[in-house]
Amino acid sequence: MGLKRFIVNLAPSPLVKLFASPYVAGDSIQAAVDTAQKFWEERRICSTIDLLGEELESEEEVQYTVGVYERLIAALGRQEHATLSLKPTQLGSHCGTEYCQEIIGRIVAKAAEQEIKVTLDMEDHDYTDMTLDIFRALIKDHPTFGTVLQSRLFRTDGDIKSLKGLNARIRICIGIYNEPKEIALQSKPEMKKKMLQQIEVLFKEGHYPEIATHDEAVINEALNIAERLNMKKDQYEVQMLMGVPKQACQDKLIRNNILVRLYVPFAEKWKFAIAYCKRRLAANPAMAAYIFKNILHKTAGKK
Ligand SMILES: Cc1cc2nc3c(=O)[nH]c(=O)nc-3n(C[C@H](O)[C@H](O)[C@H](O)COP(=O)(O)OP(=O)(O)OC[C@H]3O[C@@H](n4cnc5c(N)ncnc54)[C@H](O)[C@@H]3O)c2cc1C
């Protein structure tokens, strides 16, 4: 575990909640819907809304998650600015691929009634096969169903080949999960170089790449690739996480007629949000030192 992650893991939940608030829309469906609506009305930014939660292992929690997504779909209704993102480990992966596929299929079908697109997020390497199997099965009936590939994994070039002909929405990112050196690149510059190569392949294979990064050099190079390949501006989009301070870059892309979509997570129950918030804080360059100072301060104050 890196030092930043170690420090963030030491932080007590209330501190995590406080510092992570810019990365989370709020604690209700309405807060998520309102946030997406505001991004759209004020800045013409699209959203993908995600109910926070992962590694759920009880039937009760899985059914609760399905219920929240169903209420979210009803609250969103037909609109053009918001999609949904969801994770296998919050939707029954612990009971196997067949069960998880059935649960996710229910949500995707419900969303399709309102023409809402759904993306299946990618978690750590233990779930890559399951995620892609579910994706391949459900895209047959739902052509706008999308998924995610992580450029850090050695297997990803092969996975792109295996998606040939699907003309799918593919979010391509470096991947947030620390993966062992036997199966994944370890250096960020190498992951980003690979990501750019894979964006080019995704274009050439007829997919709709969703370029998910906050690295402006990577975004610029991806746009150069799109231009070189004569891609139209409606054949790809750029995605970022809400809370990462990249407003000027996003507004510039929008002025240039490129679709920008923000990941808008929310949680009704705070315990489901902790893991996501810790990952975001660990990725924030200033945050680990800040949290560390805060913990020291509190510890000194208690003595
Ligand atoms: C919309 C979206 C969806 C994603 N979905 C998945 C997924 O399904 N599976 C998965 O494994 N990964 C996912 N990710 C995470 C992704 O894989 C990367 O881990 C993450 O985007 C950081 O990589 P980067 O390319 O932005 O580069 P970085 O080098 O990490 O970031 C570039 C710059 O952005 C700034 N920055 C980045 N993060 C923060 C932060 N938290 N706070 C403040 N500044 C920051 C810093 O200035 C940094 O220098 C997703 C990312 C996005 C944007």
The ligand as an ORCA input file, in Angstrom:
! r2SCAN-3c Opt
* xyz 0 1
  C     -15.437      9.235    -15.030
  C     -14.436      8.276    -14.470
  C     -14.796      6.975    -14.231
  C     -13.865      6.054    -13.748
  N     -14.218      4.742    -13.611
  C     -13.288      3.848    -13.218
  C     -13.582      2.459    -13.176
  O     -14.689      1.999    -13.487
  N     -12.597      1.611    -12.757
  C     -11.356      2.060    -12.394
  O     -10.508      1.241    -12.035
  N     -11.046      3.368    -12.431
  C     -11.978      4.269    -12.825
  N     -11.658      5.598    -12.854
  C     -10.392      6.073    -12.240
  C      -9.263      6.145    -13.232
  O      -8.905      4.830    -13.603
  C      -8.033      6.828    -12.619
  O      -7.631      6.145    -11.495
  C      -8.262      8.260    -12.218
  O      -8.990      8.944    -13.210
  C      -6.911      8.975    -12.008
  O      -6.115      8.889    -13.170
  P      -5.843     10.129    -14.171
  O      -5.773      9.581    -15.553
  O      -6.854     11.188    -13.935
  O      -4.390     10.599    -13.839
  P      -3.745     11.193    -12.523
  O      -2.284     11.336    -12.828
  O      -4.107     10.360    -11.323
  O      -4.416     12.592    -12.356
  C      -4.103     13.692    -13.196
  C      -4.189     14.958    -12.375
  O      -5.536     15.151    -11.931
  C      -5.551     15.656    -10.601
  N      -6.302     14.758     -9.748
  C      -6.568     13.430     -9.970
  N      -7.327     12.928     -8.965
  C      -7.532     13.946     -8.108
  C      -8.236     14.083     -6.887
  N      -8.906     13.050     -6.343
  N      -8.267     15.282     -6.275
  C      -7.628     16.346     -6.794
  N      -6.935     16.287     -7.959
  C      -6.874     15.117     -8.588
  C      -4.123     15.823    -10.158
  O      -3.732     17.154    -10.397
  C      -3.363     14.901    -11.094
  O      -2.073     15.327    -11.288
  C     -12.556      6.512    -13.401
  C     -12.183      7.839    -13.643
  C     -13.094      8.710    -14.175
  C     -12.647     10.115    -14.448
*
